[in-house]
Amino acid sequence: MLGTAQGGLEVSGRALQRPAPNGITFKGEDFAALNFFADLDQTALTTLTLDALQPNGTFAVSPPISMTLPVPPPSIVTVPTVGAKMMEDANAVSPNGNSDGVREKLAIIAQRINNAAASSAGTLKWKAEVWGYRLAILPTNVPDNFISNTTNFTTIPATLATRFRINVNLYSVGNGGANVGQQTSAAAVATDGTPPVALDYAAAYETIDKEVDLFNLMVLPPDAAVAMTSIYPNASVFCQERRAFLLMDSPSSWTSAQLASTGVAALRVGLVKDYSAIFFPRITIDDRGKLINIGPTGAIAGLCARTDGTRGVWKAPAGTEADLRGVLGLEQRFSDGENGILNPRGVNTIRIFPNGIVNWGARTMDGDDDFASEYKYIPIRRLALFIEESLYRGLKWVVFEPNDEPLYAQIRLNVGAFMHNLFRQGAFQGAKPRDAYFVKCDTETTTQNDRNLGIVNIWVGFAPLKPAEFVILYLQQMAGQIEV
């Protein structure tokens, strides 16, 4: 019999690390205690005694209340056979062979305690519950710090009482407790710590390098006490090293389109501009019934993931279908004229339209019209990173291969197949493959000196959907190495 549905006992691997249950509880997780109870004759447990309690948690002067368990209703003897054990239940037909009697008897004891408490005119301040294989006897109308002791809970046979755990009514935090299971000294004054600084983020980047194999988007939720202008530059450098893209929240000080238009230039200082993008304004969400404004990049990251999965990384995460789900509003709203000022400056706006709250921009921080960058748009930059990362991982087999024309031909074949698959999915501009992409790997890209150094160079070009010119990627891989 396996599983709790069949009467089995399952103990979590973390059970010993959890706090002990409150009140008086049968040690159902202890196999020795469980076996002791299960092997008792059903007629062996005759009496259970609990003390009367005062509301202040002291013991009343009135005598304890005893329950004679074999006497109905309900009787703990459910199987009339002589010598029947507690493990046997009264079910004539059961999937576990009538061996679920332990839970049955614990439930009967709990019912007897609750019946006695209901008829005691308020003198028996206890209630009973069954938690799986645990019988829990809990004091009522007493302080949190109340704790019973073994003299106030008795059973016949007496040895059964030792199979119960005695604990406080409720755990007390602070110096109000003085018994086992309570905190006996005042807690230290709590603190939120200090705001993270650039060195803390640098340490996090080192951890990511060791622990995270692959990521392609980075979001740094801003801290009100941290100047993110000192954090974003190093983050963009790290993204460049890992072929990822940084999504940046606009500063909370941007309260108008004019402030955003004049303030974006300061944010570009120190950034790897084509590996980052900024989104404005902040969005409004429901935080447990309270409306708050937060940075939009978490929602934008989700939008990018959704767009990547449904359309491809080459599709801009913007437009009427790029709605932000779970967002209730915006901190600011823009007119078409204001958007016409922000978009050419490389500020991606989030706007409210009849079909929802949508992202209405797809420019990198290198997307100012004055820059004329080939990586002006987010989808072009991310598509290039996707191709570069995919080829880097897909060409690792080249290492230790002979660095000569047969290798170059195989590289052209493999990379060409990958690029043609993207072409068929609509990732590139052009009606024919030769108009959309090219792959070059030969003695022209890899000189004799490169071969002597164990290097093979691969040129991959593609025509992105927005601009008309080719974007060229240069990849370098080790080849012809001697394996020792």
C-alpha positions in Angstrom: 0.0 0.0 0.0 1.6 3.2 -1.1 0.2 6.7 -1.0 -2.0 8.5 1.6 -5.1 7.6 -0.3 -4.4 3.9 0.5 -3.7 4.5 4.1 0.1 5.0 3.6 2.3 7.4 5.6 4.4 9.9 3.6 6.8 12.1 5.5 8.3 15.1 3.7 12.1 15.3 3.5 11.8 18.8 5.0 9.6 17.8 7.9 12.4 17.9 10.5 13.3 21.4 9.4 9.8 22.8 10.0 8.6 24.2 13.3 6.9 21.7 15.5 3.1 21.7 15.4 1.3 23.8 18.0 -0.6 22.3 20.9 -0.6 18.7 21.9 0.0 16.5 18.8 0.4 12.8 18.3 3.8 12.0 16.7 2.3 10.5 13.6 5.5 11.1 11.7 7.3 8.9 14.2 7.1 5.2 13.1 7.7 4.0 16.6 4.8 6.0 18.0 2.6 5.1 15.0 3.4 1.4 15.4 2.8 1.5 19.1 -0.7 3.0 18.6 -1.5 0.8 15.6 -0.7 -2.4 17.6 -2.8 -1.5 20.7 -5.9 -3.6 21.3 -9.0 -1.5 20.5 -10.1 -2.1 24.1 -6.7 -1.0 25.6 -7.3 2.8 25.5 -9.9 3.3 28.1 -9.5 6.9 29.4 -8.2 10.3 28.2 -8.0 13.2 30.7 -7.6 16.9 30.0 -7.5 19.6 32.6 -10.0 22.4 32.7 -8.4 25.8 31.8 -9.0 29.4 32.8 -9.2 32.1 30.1 -5.8 33.4 31.2 -4.2 30.1 30.5 -3.9 28.8 34.1 -5.4 25.5 35.2 -8.8 25.7 36.8 -9.6 24.6 40.3 -12.4 22.4 38.9 -11.4 18.7 38.4 -10.0 17.5 35.1 -12.5 16.1 32.6 -12.0 12.4 31.7 -13.5 10.6 28.7 -14.1 6.9 28.8 -13.3 6.1 25.2 -14.8 2.6 24.7 -18.3 3.8 25.8 -20.4 5.1 22.8 -21.1 7.4 21.2 -18.9 7.0 19.3 -17.0 4.1 20.6 -13.3 3.6 19.8 -14.0 -0.1 19.5 -15.1 -0.4 15.9 -14.3 -4.1 15.3 -16.0 -6.5 17.7 -13.5 -9.3 17.1 -11.6 -10.2 20.3 -8.0 -8.9 20.1 -8.7 -6.5 17.2 -6.0 -3.9 16.8 -6.2 -0.2 16.4 -5.0 -0.5 12.8 -8.2 -2.4 11.8 -11.1 -0.2 10.6 -14.8 -1.0 10.6 -15.1 -1.0 6.8 -16.4 -4.3 5.5 -14.9 -3.7 2.1 -11.9 -1.3 1.7 -9.1 -1.1 -0.9 -6.5 -1.2 1.8 -7.6 -4.4 3.5 -9.3 -2.8 6.4 -6.0 -1.5 7.7 -6.9 2.2 7.9 -7.9 2.0 11.5 -5.3 4.4 12.8 -6.9 7.4 11.1 -10.3 6.1 12.0 -9.5 5.9 15.7 -7.8 9.3 15.8 -10.9 10.8 14.2 -13.1 9.1 16.9 -10.9 10.4 19.7 -11.1 13.9 18.2 -14.9 13.7 18.0 -15.1 12.6 21.7 -12.9 15.5 22.8 -15.0 18.0 20.8 -18.3 16.5 22.1 -16.9 16.7 25.7 -15.9 20.3 25.2 -19.3 21.2 23.8 -21.1 19.7 26.8 -18.7 21.0 29.5 -20.4 24.5 29.8 -17.1 26.1 28.9 -14.8 24.4 31.4 -13.0 22.2 28.9 -11.2 24.7 26.7 -9.8 22.3 24.2 -10.6 21.3 20.6 -9.3 18.4 18.6 -8.4 18.0 14.9 -6.9 15.3 12.8 -4.1 16.2 10.4 -3.3 13.1 8.4 -1.8 10.8 11.0 -1.6 13.5 13.7 -4.2 14.0 16.4 -3.9 17.6 17.4 -5.4 18.7 20.8 -5.4 22.5 20.9 -6.2 24.9 23.8 -8.9 27.6 23.1 -9.3 31.0 24.6 -5.9 31.1 26.1 -2.8 33.3 25.5 -0.3 32.5 22.7 2.4 31.7 25.3 0.3 29.0 27.0 1.9 25.6 27.1 0.6 22.4 28.7 2.8 19.8 30.3 2.7 16.0 30.5 0.9 16.1 33.9 -2.2 17.8 32.4 -2.7 15.3 29.6 -3.0 11.7 30.7 -4.1 8.5 29.0 -4.7 5.0 30.1 -2.4 3.2 29.2 -0.1 6.0 30.5 2.7 5.1 28.0 0.5 6.4 25.2 0.9 10.0 26.5 4.6 9.8 25.9 3.9 9.4 22.2 2.5 13.0 22.1 4.4 16.2 21.6 3.7 19.1 23.9 4.1 22.6 22.4 2.9 26.2 22.8 -0.5 27.3 21.8 0.9 29.7 19.2 4.5 30.8 18.5 5.4 34.1 20.1 8.0 36.4 18.5 9.8 38.7 20.9 10.8 38.5 24.5 7.3 37.7 25.8 7.8 33.9 25.9 9.6 31.9 28.5 8.9 28.4 27.6 10.3 25.8 25.1 9.5 26.7 21.5 9.4 30.5 22.1 11.8 33.3 21.4 13.2 34.2 24.8 14.9 37.5 23.9 14.0 40.6 21.9 14.6 40.4 18.2 17.3 42.6 16.8 16.2 45.8 15.1 15.4 45.0 11.5 16.9 46.8 8.6 16.3 46.8 4.8 20.1 47.0 4.4 21.9 49.4 2.1 20.9 50.2 -1.5 23.0 48.2 -4.1 25.9 49.9 -5.7 27.8 49.3 -8.9 30.1 46.8 -7.2 27.1 44.7 -6.0 25.9 44.5 -9.6 29.4 43.6 -10.8 29.4 40.7 -8.3 26.0 39.6 -9.7 27.4 39.6 -13.2 30.2 37.3 -12.1 27.7 35.0 -10.6 25.6 35.0 -13.8 28.7 34.2 -15.8 29.3 31.1 -13.7 25.7 29.9 -13.2 23.7 31.0 -16.2 24.5 29.4 -19.5 22.3 31.5 -21.8 20.1 34.6 -21.5 19.2 37.1 -24.2 17.3 39.9 -22.2 18.3 41.7 -19.1 16.1 43.8 -16.8 17.4 45.6 -13.8 14.4 46.8 -11.6 15.3 50.2 -10.4 15.8 51.0 -6.7 14.5 54.4 -5.6 17.7 54.9 -3.6 20.0 54.0 -6.5 21.1 56.2 -9.4 20.5 53.8 -12.2 22.6 56.0 -14.5 25.7 54.6 -12.8 24.4 51.0 -13.2 23.2 50.8 -16.8 26.5 51.4 -18.5 28.3 48.4 -17.0 25.1 46.3 -17.5 25.2 47.2 -21.2 28.8 46.1 -21.4 28.0 42.8 -19.8 25.1 42.3 -22.2 27.5 43.0 -25.1 29.9 40.3 -23.8 27.0 37.8 -23.4 25.2 38.7 -26.7 22.2 39.9 -24.7 20.0 43.0 -24.8 19.4 45.5 -21.9 15.9 46.8 -21.3 16.0 50.1 -19.3 13.2 51.8 -17.3 12.8 55.5 -17.8 13.7 57.6 -14.7 10.8 58.5 -12.4 11.8 62.2 -12.9 10.5 62.0 -16.5 7.1 63.4 -15.9 6.5 64.8 -19.4 7.5 64.3 -23.0 9.7 67.4 -22.9 11.7 66.1 -19.9 12.2 62.7 -21.7 13.3 64.4 -24.9 15.9 66.5 -23.2 17.0 63.8 -20.7 17.7 60.9 -23.0 21.0 62.2 -24.1 22.4 62.0 -20.5 21.4 58.4 -20.3 23.4 57.5 -23.3 26.7 58.4 -21.6 28.8 55.3 -21.1 26.2 52.9 -22.7 26.8 50.4 -25.3 23.9 52.0 -27.2 23.0 49.4 -29.7 22.7 46.8 -26.9 20.1 48.7 -24.9 16.8 50.4 -25.2 14.7 52.6 -23.0 10.9 52.6 -22.4 8.6 55.4 -21.2 6.4 56.0 -19.2 6.0 53.9 -16.1 3.0 51.6 -16.0 0.2 51.2 -13.4 -0.5 47.8 -11.9 -2.6 46.4 -9.1 -0.5 45.5 -6.1 -2.9 43.6 -3.7 -5.7 46.1 -4.2 -3.4 49.2 -4.4 -2.6 50.9 -7.7 1.1 51.6 -8.0 3.4 52.8 -10.8 6.5 50.7 -11.7 9.0 50.6 -14.5 7.7 49.0 -17.7 10.6 46.7 -18.6 9.3 43.6 -16.9 6.1 43.8 -19.0 8.3 44.6 -22.1 10.4 41.6 -21.4 7.3 39.4 -21.4 6.1 41.1 -24.6 9.5 40.3 -26.2 9.2 36.7 -25.1 5.7 36.4 -26.5 6.6 38.0 -29.8 9.7 35.8 -30.1 7.6 32.7 -29.6 4.8 33.6 -32.0 6.4 35.7 -34.7 10.2 35.4 -34.3 13.0 37.5 -32.9 13.0 39.5 -36.1 9.5 40.9 -35.4 9.5 44.2 -33.5 7.8 43.9 -30.1 5.6 46.9 -30.9 2.4 47.8 -32.7 -1.3 47.2 -32.2 -0.8 43.6 -31.3 2.0 44.3 -28.8 -0.4 44.8 -25.9 0.9 44.8 -22.3 -1.1 42.3 -20.4 -1.9 42.8 -16.7 -1.3 46.6 -17.0 -4.1 48.9 -15.8 -2.8 52.2 -17.0 0.1 54.6 -17.6 1.6 57.3 -15.4 1.5 59.7 -18.4 -0.3 59.7 -21.8 1.0 61.1 -25.0 -0.4 62.7 -28.1 0.7 61.8 -31.6 2.7 65.0 -31.7 4.6 64.2 -28.5 5.3 60.6 -29.7 6.6 62.2 -32.9 9.2 64.1 -30.8 10.3 61.1 -28.6 10.5 58.4 -31.2 13.2 60.1 -33.4 15.2 60.5 -30.2 15.2 56.8 -29.5 12.7 56.9 -26.7 10.2 54.0 -27.0 6.8 55.1 -25.8 4.0 53.0 -24.3 0.6 54.3 -25.4 -3.1 53.7 -24.8 -5.2 52.9 -27.9 -8.8 51.6 -28.2 -7.4 48.1 -28.5 -5.3 48.3 -25.3 -2.1 49.5 -23.8 0.6 48.8 -26.3 4.3 49.4 -26.8 4.7 51.9 -29.6 8.5 52.0 -30.1 11.2 49.6 -31.2 14.4 51.6 -31.2 17.7 51.0 -29.5 19.6 53.7 -27.7 21.5 54.0 -30.9 18.3 54.8 -32.7 18.4 58.5 -32.8 17.8 59.7 -36.3 21.0 61.8 -36.2 23.2 58.7 -35.6 22.3 56.7 -38.8 23.2 53.4 -37.1 22.6 50.1 -38.8 21.4 48.8 -35.4 18.8 51.5 -35.1 16.0 49.1 -34.4 15.7 46.5 -31.6 14.6 43.5 -33.9 17.7 44.0 -36.2 20.0 44.1 -33.2 18.4 41.1 -31.5 18.2 39.1 -34.8 22.0 39.7 -35.3 22.6 38.5 -31.7 20.4 35.5 -32.2 22.2 34.5 -35.4 25.6 35.1 -33.8 24.9 33.1 -30.6 23.2 30.3 -32.6 26.2 29.9 -34.9 28.7 30.2 -32.1 27.0 27.3 -30.3 26.3 25.4 -33.5 29.9 25.5 -34.8 31.7 24.2 -31.7 32.3 21.0 -33.6 34.8 22.9 -35.7 37.4 22.8 -33.0 40.0 20.2 -33.6 38.9 19.7 -37.2 41.6 20.0 -40.0 41.7 23.7 -41.0 41.4 23.4 -44.8 38.9 23.6 -47.7 36.8 20.4 -46.7 36.1 22.1 -43.4 35.2 25.4 -45.1 32.8 23.6 -47.4 31.1 21.9 -44.5 30.8 25.2 -42.6 29.2 26.8 -45.6 26.8 24.0 -45.9 25.7 24.0 -42.2 25.6 27.8 -41.8 23.8 28.1 -45.2 21.1 25.7 -44.1 20.6 27.6 -40.9 20.3 30.9 -42.7 18.0 29.5 -45.4 15.7 28.2 -42.7 15.4 31.8 -41.3 14.9 33.1 -44.8 11.9 30.7 -45.3 10.4 31.9 -42.0 10.5 35.5 -43.3 13.4 36.8 -41.1 15.1 38.6 -44.0 14.4 41.1 -46.8 14.6 39.8 -50.3 12.6 37.5 -52.7 15.6 35.2 -53.3 18.1 33.7 -50.9 21.0 35.5 -52.6 19.2 38.8 -52.0 18.6 37.9 -48.4 21.8 36.5 -47.0 25.3 35.1 -47.8 27.8 32.9 -46.2 31.5 33.1 -47.0 34.2 30.8 -45.5 37.2 30.1 -47.7 40.9 31.0 -48.1 39.9 34.6 -48.6 38.3 34.9 -45.1 40.9 32.7 -43.5 44.5 33.6 -44.4 47.5 31.3 -44.0 48.4 33.2 -40.8 45.0 32.5 -39.4 45.4 28.8 -40.2 48.8 28.8 -38.4 47.1 30.3 -35.4 44.3 27.7 -35.5 41.6 30.2 -36.5 38.8 29.9 -39.1 36.9 33.1 -40.0 33.3 33.0 -41.2 31.5 35.9 -42.8 27.7 35.9 -42.6 25.6 38.7 -44.1 21.9 39.2 -44.0 19.4 41.8 -45.3 17.2 42.9 -42.3 13.6 43.7 -43.0 13.8 47.4 -42.2 17.0 48.8 -43.9 17.9 47.9 -47.5 21.6 47.2 -46.9 23.4 44.1 -45.7 24.4 43.7 -42.1 27.7 41.8 -41.8 28.6 39.5 -39.0 32.2 38.3 -38.5 32.6 35.1 -36.6 35.8 33.4 -35.5 36.3 29.9 -34.3 39.3 27.8 -33.3 40.1 24.9 -35.7 42.9 22.5 -36.4 43.9 22.3 -32.7 45.9 19.3 -31.6 44.0 17.3 -29.0 46.3 16.0 -26.3 
